């Protein structure tokens, strides 16, 4: 078994591989480490002793479920990454620049530069190539401060009540005491999902409207969210808050021409049909109707009629008629 013998005799390389595994926040049984590195459990015990002599705090637990783990200490190992981990971090840092967090782009560039400096030349080339080949579309909308996000994240991790000032879209300000559940990044914005103690109900808060977040130190038992997960809760909540327009339109074209992709289509006769469709904006309804390529008559809602008339006036003026 030359492969196993090579790994057994390559003590420095094996120690680095062992450190890399121990950096994962879990407890490793000695037998699993031995299998991963292709050595005996006795060799693993000796290597653990060598790491301790070098100042790395490796803790061992006894028993059938015992094993080894690297605990927090003053002397921690250098960052050790395999190929997939290095690429994953590079992708994460690049995409992080597109998030609505103030200063995150500059911080991501600095972190990428540091990452490339400590990687071996082979991995450094892969990360650098990925960095050069990737372009980011600039985000839009308000940004949030990373310090504020850190406070929210810490209270979530600690199951700790949070107090903050909140400003709604119309400028109304209020003081909130909540039990934070999760942070959700959705549609270029950050949202806090939390149980509002003052309203005795679940709420979502836009993080860019949260001011002076303060961890109270009061611990609380986690509550069960009335949804599959926090992301689904935010998505459904935002959809329910959006105004929905119900359009009823006669289309002067055969029903089979549309296939129901725009809404419910019912044939009136061979050359016309009735369309029923929903949308959360008048702009979207007007755009889809004008792109159908046929004559149409709007019956509902009246707001759509007004929007189409205003749009027709703009188009009329634009043509110089």
N, C-alpha and C positions, 0 to 999 in steps of 0.2 A: 504494500500500500504506500507507494512513494508520495502521494499527495498528503496523506496524514503525517508521514514522517517529516516532510518538509515543514509543515505547520508546527509540528512539535519542536523541531530544532530552531525555528525562527522565533526566538523568544521576544525580541522587541516588537516584531509585527504582530505576534499573538497578543501581547499586552495591549497594543493599540486597538486591536479588534475587540478585546474584552472590555476596554474602556468605552468603546463605542456602543456596545450592547448595554452596559451598565448605565449609560446616560439616559436610556429610555426609562421613564418614571414607572417602573414596575419592579416586582421581586422575581429574580431569576433562580429557579432550582439549579443546583450544581450539575445535575445530570443533563439538563437542557443546554446549559452553557458548554458542557463537554461535547455534546452532540453537535452544536453549532460550530465549534472551533476544531472539531476532529481530534480531540485529545481525551485523556482519561480524567475522571473526577479528581484524582489525586493531583494531576497537573493543574487543574483549576484552583485547587486549594493553595498550591504553592504560588501560582500567579496572583491570587488575591493577597497573599502575604507580601509579595513584592510591591504591589500597588500601595498597600498600607505603609510599607517602608518608605515609599516615595511621597507620602503625605496625603494620599487620596482616601477619603473617609468611606470605606466599604464596610457595610454592616451585614452581619450574618445572623440568621435566625435558625433555631434548631427545630427538629421535629419533621414529621412527614411532609408538611406543607412549607417547610423552611426553605431558605435560599439566600441569595445575595442581592443587595441593592446599594446604590450610591446615594448617600445622604448629603444634605446641605452642609457645607463646611467652609473653612477659610481657604483651603487649597482645592480648587476644582480643576478638572482636566481641561485641556484645550478643546475647542469645538471639533468634533470628528463626524464627518458626513460621508455617506456613500453616494453613488451617482444619482440615484433617484431622489434622495433627500436634498442634495445640492440644487438640483433642477427645481424641485418643489418649492424651496425657499426663494429661489430667483423669480419664479413665476408669481409667488405670493407677494414679493416686494414690488414687482412691476405692476400688478393689478391693484395693489394697495394705493398706488398713486392716483387711481381713478376714484377712490372713495371720497366722500364729502367731509374730510377731516382736515382742519387747518394745519398747514405745514407738513403734511404727510409725504408729499412728493419729494421735498428736499431731504427729509429723514430717510426715505426709501433709497434715494440715490447714495446717501452716505453709507447706509447699511450694505448696499450692494458692493460698494467700493471696498469696504472692510472684508466682506465675504470673499471677494476675489483675491485679496491679498493673502489670506490664510489657507486657501485651497491649493492642492497639488496642481501642477501645470495642466494635467489632463482634464481635471474638473474645471479648472479656471477657464480653459478654452471653451468648454461646453456652455458654461454660464455666461461668458462674454459673448459668445455667438448668439445665444438666446436673447441677451439684453439688446444687442444691435439689431436683431431681426424683428423685434417687437415694437409696435407703435401703440400709443395710447390716445384715445379720443378724450379731449378735456371734458371734465364734468361741468355741471351747471347747478345753480341753486345755492342756498346757504350752506355754510360749512359749520362744523362743530369743533370745539377745542379738545385736543387730546387729553388734557388734564381732567376735563369734565367727564369724558368717556371713562377714564381710569377710575374716577370716584364711583361712577355708576356700576362699572364692572366689579369693583371690590365689594360693594354692598350686595350685589347679586351672589357672588361667591361665598360671602359670609352669612347669607340669609339675614341681612341687617336692614332695619327700616331706614328710609331715606327721606329727607326733608329738602324741599326746593321751592323756588318761586317760579311760576309758570305763566307765560303770556300766550293767549289764544290768537287766532288769526285776525280777529277784529280789535286786538290790542288790550283786551281785558286781562288784568293781572290777578293772580290768586296764589295763596300759599298751600302747598300740598304735602301731606304725609302719606307715604306709600310703602308697600312691600314689593320691592323690585323683583321681577321674575327673569326677564331676558332682554338683551339688546338685539334689534333686528335691523339690518341694512337692507332697504327696499326702495327701488326707484330713485337712487341718488340721494336718499335721505336716511337718517338714523332715527329709529323709534325705540322708546322704552316701553315694554309691556310690564304693567305693575297693577297690584291691587290697591286701589285708592281707599284709605281708611276713612276719609271724610265723606266720600260718596258711597261707601260700602258696596263697591262693585269694581270689576276689572276695567281698566282704561289703557289707552295707548297715548303716549306723549312724544311729540317731535322733540328730539334732543336739542336742536338748534334754538328751541324756545324755552329750554330749561335754564334757569339762572341760579347761581349760588347753591349748587348741590352740596348737601351736608350729610355725612353719615352720622346717625344718631347714636350708634353703639348698642341699640336695643335689638336683640336677636328675636327672630320669629320663625315658627315652623313653616316650611314650604306649603303653599296652597296648590290645589289642583286646578290647572288652567282649563276653562270650558272650551277646549279646542284640541285638535290633534297635536299641534305644536305651536310655538310662538309665531313662526313665520306664517303659518296658515291663518292664525288669529288676526295678525296685522293685515294680511291680504284681504280676508273676508270683511274685516271691519272697515277698511278704506273703501271697498266696493259698496258697502251698505250706506256709507255716508255720502257717496257721490250721487248727484241728482240724475235720475234716469228719465229719458224722453221716450215715449211710446209713439212711434210713427205709423200712420195708416195712409198708404199711398196707392193710387191706381197707376199701373205701368201699362203703357200702350205697346205691348209686345207679348208674344206667347209665353205662358208660364214655364214651359220646359226650357226656355232660353236661360233661366236663372238658376235652376237647380237647388234652390233653398239655401245657398251659401250666405245670403244677406239677411235672411229672416224666413218667416212663414209665408209662402207664396200660394195663393189659391186662384185657380183659373176662373175668369168671368166668362170669356168666350174664346174663340180660336186666336184672337189677336190682342187680348188684354187680360190682365190678372190683378189681383189685390195683394199688396205687400203689407205685412205687419212686422215691424222691426223695432228693436230697443237699442239705445246707445246712451252713453253718459255725457255726450257733448253734441251740440247742434252742428258744430263744424264737421264732425265725423259723419253724421247723417247726410248733410248737404254734399260733402265730398263723394260719398258712395252713390248717392242718387244721380249726381251729374256725370259720374263715370259709367253709368249703366248703358249709355248709348241709345236711349229711347226717350220718347216723350213721356211725361208723368204729371199727375195731379196730386197735390198734397191735401189730405183731408184733416189730419191731425199730426202734430200739435200746432196751435197757432203760432208758437214761438219759432217753429221751423219755417213757416210761411214768411214771417217777418225777416228772418235771417236770409232766406233765399232772395227776397226782394232787395234787401240791402246789398247782397252779393251781386245781383244782376245789375244794380245801379253802378257798382264799382267797375264791373266788366264793361258796361256800356261806355262809361267815361274813359276807360283805358283804351278802347278802340278808336276814340276820337270821333264817335258818331255824334 
